[in-house]
Amino acid sequence: MTDRLLTTRELQELLQLDRVTIYRMVKDGELPAMRVGGQWRFSSDAIDAWLNGQKGDRPTEDVTQTVNTDLGSLSLEDLVPVETLQTIQNQFAELIGVAAFITDLEGQPLAPCSRCSRFCQIIHSRPEGMAACQESWHSISLLEDASSAIHLCHAGIEYASAPVSVSGHRFGLVTAGQFFTTPPDPDAFREKALATGERIGVSGEQLATAMDSIELISQERALQITDLLQTIANAISSIGYQSYQVRTTLAQIAQLTAQTRAGGRQ
């Protein structure tokens, strides 16, 4: 077949993907494309080779395994690039003026914390401290409604979380925190800081001194952050769902291609 340049609309019909998804795949280097007169065009030969690459040389009955579509075995990083998560997290933290981070269901951060307070940096400097924080985040991921309230971490600092879900499957949490909604009692905070320091192996005095790095916000502001958290989580969920749709479509295309070729050999 003679090679020809496909338009975006023609590629949409061929792959059964929307225009936004195709442009995102081009931007991410996932689709072969070229600029012609300011418009994206796609070599039919290159697209055919790309489809064959998605299929590989596996037998027909195994071809769907070339693209993993099992949500239960996928992670959030499989659906949304870590670089994208970090960018969203950074911009969100700058917008709300407090720390932000994204974790998986085990409480493992997927990218470095944005706007992390000095108090939490001290805690995270020790494996025992990070493990205690991850346990706090993990416990929130187990709640049916992870965004229903402001939570307290193991060190007595407040934060809020919102779940990231794709097709009803929860993948992680977007969290904003490291704040107080009421002024802490200095003596009580110092006592808590000393106990926390002894428990995780850091200087309790340094933790007590770092109280001034924790933002004090109003209850109203905390509720606004909670609402905005859910919006950010929904946006990440939408990106993840689009990525999952691409995976599913590629698996279907690969299967149909293999079946067609297998039928042609009979």
C-alpha positions as CSV (number, residue, x, y, z in Angstrom):
1,M,0.0,0.0,0.0
2,T,1.3,3.5,-0.9
3,D,2.2,5.6,2.0
4,R,0.0,8.7,2.5
5,L,-0.4,11.3,5.1
6,L,-3.5,11.0,7.4
7,T,-5.3,13.9,8.8
8,T,-6.1,14.1,12.5
9,R,-9.7,13.3,11.8
10,E,-8.8,10.3,9.7
11,L,-6.5,9.1,12.6
12,Q,-9.4,9.7,15.0
13,E,-11.6,7.4,13.0
14,L,-8.9,4.8,12.6
15,L,-7.9,4.6,16.3
16,Q,-11.3,5.6,17.8
17,L,-9.6,8.3,19.9
18,D,-10.6,11.9,20.5
19,R,-8.5,14.8,19.1
20,V,-7.3,15.8,22.6
21,T,-6.0,12.3,23.3
22,I,-4.2,12.1,20.0
23,Y,-2.5,15.5,20.5
24,R,-1.4,14.5,24.0
25,M,0.1,11.2,22.6
26,V,1.9,13.2,20.0
27,K,3.2,15.6,22.6
28,D,4.4,12.7,24.7
29,G,6.1,11.1,21.8
30,E,3.8,8.1,21.8
31,L,2.6,8.6,18.2
32,P,4.7,9.2,15.1
33,A,3.7,12.6,13.6
34,M,5.0,15.4,11.5
35,R,4.1,19.1,10.9
36,V,2.8,19.9,7.4
37,G,1.8,23.5,6.9
38,G,1.2,24.0,10.6
39,Q,-1.0,20.9,10.9
40,W,-0.3,17.5,12.3
41,R,-0.1,14.7,9.7
42,F,0.5,11.0,10.2
43,S,2.3,8.7,7.8
44,S,0.0,5.7,7.1
45,D,3.1,3.4,7.0
46,A,4.4,4.8,10.3
47,I,1.0,4.4,11.9
48,D,0.8,0.8,10.6
49,A,4.2,0.0,12.0
50,W,3.3,1.6,15.3
51,L,0.1,-0.5,15.5
52,N,2.2,-3.6,14.7
53,G,4.6,-2.6,17.5
54,Q,1.7,-2.4,19.9
55,K,0.7,-5.9,18.9
56,G,4.2,-7.5,18.8
57,D,4.6,-11.0,17.5
58,R,2.5,-12.7,20.1
59,P,-0.2,-15.3,19.2
60,T,-3.7,-14.0,18.7
61,E,-5.0,-15.3,22.1
62,D,-2.2,-13.5,23.9
63,V,-2.2,-10.2,22.0
64,T,-4.2,-8.2,24.5
65,Q,-1.4,-8.7,27.0
66,T,0.8,-6.3,25.0
67,V,-1.2,-3.5,26.6
68,N,-2.2,-3.9,30.3
69,T,-5.8,-3.0,30.7
70,D,-6.3,-4.6,34.2
71,L,-7.0,-1.6,36.5
72,G,-6.3,-3.8,39.5
73,S,-2.7,-4.3,38.4
74,L,-2.0,-0.7,37.3
75,S,-0.7,2.2,39.5
76,L,-1.4,5.9,39.3
77,E,2.0,6.4,37.7
78,D,1.0,3.9,34.9
79,L,-1.9,6.2,34.0
80,V,-0.4,9.7,34.7
81,P,3.3,10.5,34.3
82,V,5.1,11.4,37.5
83,E,6.2,14.6,35.8
84,T,2.6,15.6,35.3
85,L,1.7,14.8,38.9
86,Q,4.6,16.9,40.1
87,T,3.6,19.8,38.0
88,I,0.0,19.7,39.2
89,Q,1.2,19.3,42.8
90,N,3.6,22.3,42.5
91,Q,1.0,24.6,41.0
92,F,-1.6,23.6,43.5
93,A,0.7,24.2,46.5
94,E,1.6,27.7,45.1
95,L,-2.1,28.4,44.6
96,I,-3.2,27.5,48.1
97,G,-0.1,28.5,50.0
98,V,0.4,25.3,52.0
99,A,2.1,22.0,51.4
100,A,0.8,19.5,48.8
101,F,1.7,16.0,47.8
102,I,0.2,13.0,46.0
103,T,0.5,9.5,47.4
104,D,-0.5,5.9,46.4
105,L,-2.8,3.9,48.6
106,E,0.1,2.7,50.8
107,G,1.0,6.3,51.6
108,Q,4.1,6.4,49.4
109,P,4.6,9.9,47.9
110,L,4.8,9.7,44.1
111,A,6.7,13.0,43.9
112,P,8.7,15.2,46.4
113,C,6.4,17.2,48.6
114,S,5.7,20.8,47.4
115,R,6.1,23.7,49.8
116,C,7.0,21.3,52.6
117,S,7.3,23.0,56.0
118,R,10.5,23.0,58.0
119,F,8.7,21.0,60.7
120,C,7.8,18.2,58.3
121,Q,11.2,18.3,56.6
122,I,12.7,17.5,60.0
123,I,10.3,14.6,60.5
124,H,10.9,13.3,56.9
125,S,14.7,13.4,57.5
126,R,14.5,10.1,59.4
127,P,13.1,6.8,58.0
128,E,11.1,6.4,61.2
129,G,9.5,9.8,60.7
130,M,8.6,9.2,57.0
131,A,7.2,5.8,57.9
132,A,5.0,7.3,60.6
133,C,3.7,9.9,58.0
134,Q,3.1,7.2,55.4
135,E,1.1,5.3,58.0
136,S,-1.1,8.3,58.6
137,W,-1.7,8.8,54.9
138,H,-2.3,5.1,54.4
139,S,-5.0,5.2,57.1
140,I,-6.8,8.0,55.3
141,S,-6.8,6.0,52.0
142,L,-8.7,3.2,53.8
143,L,-11.6,5.5,54.6
144,E,-14.7,5.3,52.5
145,D,-14.8,9.1,52.2
146,A,-11.2,10.3,52.4
147,S,-12.2,13.9,51.9
148,S,-14.9,14.3,54.5
149,A,-12.9,16.1,57.2
150,I,-9.7,17.7,58.3
151,H,-7.4,15.1,59.7
152,L,-4.6,15.1,62.3
153,C,-1.3,13.4,61.4
154,H,0.8,11.5,64.0
155,A,2.7,14.7,64.9
156,G,-0.5,16.7,65.5
157,I,-0.5,18.7,62.3
158,E,-3.7,19.1,60.3
159,Y,-4.3,18.2,56.6
160,A,-7.0,17.2,54.2
161,S,-7.1,14.6,51.4
162,A,-9.2,13.7,48.3
163,P,-9.1,10.4,46.5
164,V,-8.0,9.9,42.9
165,S,-10.2,7.2,41.3
166,V,-10.6,5.8,37.8
167,S,-13.7,3.8,36.9
168,G,-14.5,3.3,40.6
169,H,-11.0,2.0,41.4
170,R,-9.1,4.2,43.9
171,F,-5.4,4.8,43.0
172,G,-4.2,7.4,45.5
173,L,-4.7,10.6,47.4
174,V,-4.1,14.3,46.8
175,T,-3.2,15.9,50.1
176,A,-2.8,19.5,51.2
177,G,-1.8,20.2,54.7
178,Q,0.8,21.1,57.3
179,F,-1.4,23.8,58.8
180,F,-3.3,24.7,62.0
181,T,-7.0,25.9,62.0
182,T,-6.7,27.1,65.5
183,P,-3.6,28.7,67.2
184,P,-1.8,25.9,69.0
185,D,-1.0,26.1,72.7
186,P,2.8,26.6,72.8
187,D,3.4,24.4,75.8
188,A,1.2,21.6,74.5
189,F,2.8,21.8,71.1
190,R,6.3,21.7,72.7
191,E,5.3,18.7,74.7
192,K,4.0,16.9,71.6
193,A,7.1,17.9,69.6
194,L,9.4,16.5,72.2
195,A,7.5,13.2,72.4
196,T,7.4,13.0,68.6
197,G,11.2,13.7,68.3
198,E,11.9,10.9,70.8
199,R,9.6,8.5,69.1
200,I,11.2,8.9,65.6
201,G,14.7,9.8,66.5
202,V,15.0,13.5,65.7
203,S,15.5,16.6,67.9
204,G,12.3,17.4,69.7
205,E,13.7,20.9,70.4
206,Q,14.2,21.5,66.7
207,L,10.6,20.3,66.1
208,A,9.3,22.7,68.8
209,T,11.2,25.6,67.3
210,A,9.8,24.8,63.8
211,M,6.3,25.5,64.9
212,D,6.5,28.8,63.2
213,S,6.8,27.1,59.8
214,I,3.3,25.6,60.1
215,E,0.7,27.8,58.5
216,L,-2.3,29.1,60.5
217,I,-5.4,29.3,58.4
218,S,-9.1,29.9,59.1
219,Q,-11.7,27.1,59.2
220,E,-13.3,28.8,56.2
221,R,-10.0,28.6,54.3
222,A,-9.5,25.0,55.3
223,L,-13.0,24.2,53.8
224,Q,-12.0,26.0,50.6
225,I,-8.8,24.0,50.4
226,T,-10.9,20.8,50.9
227,D,-13.2,21.7,48.0
228,L,-10.3,22.7,45.7
229,L,-8.6,19.4,46.6
230,Q,-11.5,17.4,45.2
231,T,-11.4,19.5,42.0
232,I,-7.7,18.7,41.6
233,A,-8.3,15.0,42.4
234,N,-11.1,14.9,39.9
235,A,-8.8,16.5,37.2
236,I,-6.1,13.8,37.8
237,S,-8.8,11.1,37.8
238,S,-10.0,12.4,34.4
239,I,-6.4,12.3,33.0
240,G,-6.1,8.8,34.3
241,Y,-9.4,7.7,32.8
242,Q,-8.4,9.1,29.4
243,S,-5.1,7.2,29.6
244,Y,-7.0,4.0,30.5
245,Q,-9.3,4.5,27.5
246,V,-6.2,4.8,25.3
247,R,-4.8,1.5,26.8
248,T,-8.1,-0.2,26.2
249,T,-8.5,1.0,22.7
250,L,-4.9,0.0,21.8
251,A,-5.6,-3.5,23.2
252,Q,-8.8,-3.7,21.1
253,I,-6.9,-2.5,18.0
254,A,-4.1,-5.0,18.5
255,Q,-6.6,-7.9,19.0
256,L,-8.6,-7.0,15.9
257,T,-5.4,-6.6,13.8
258,A,-4.2,-10.0,15.0
259,Q,-7.5,-11.7,14.4
260,T,-7.7,-10.2,10.9
261,R,-4.2,-11.3,10.0
262,A,-4.8,-14.8,11.5
263,G,-8.0,-15.1,9.4
264,G,-6.1,-14.1,6.3
265,R,-3.6,-16.9,6.8
266,Q,-6.3,-19.6,7.0
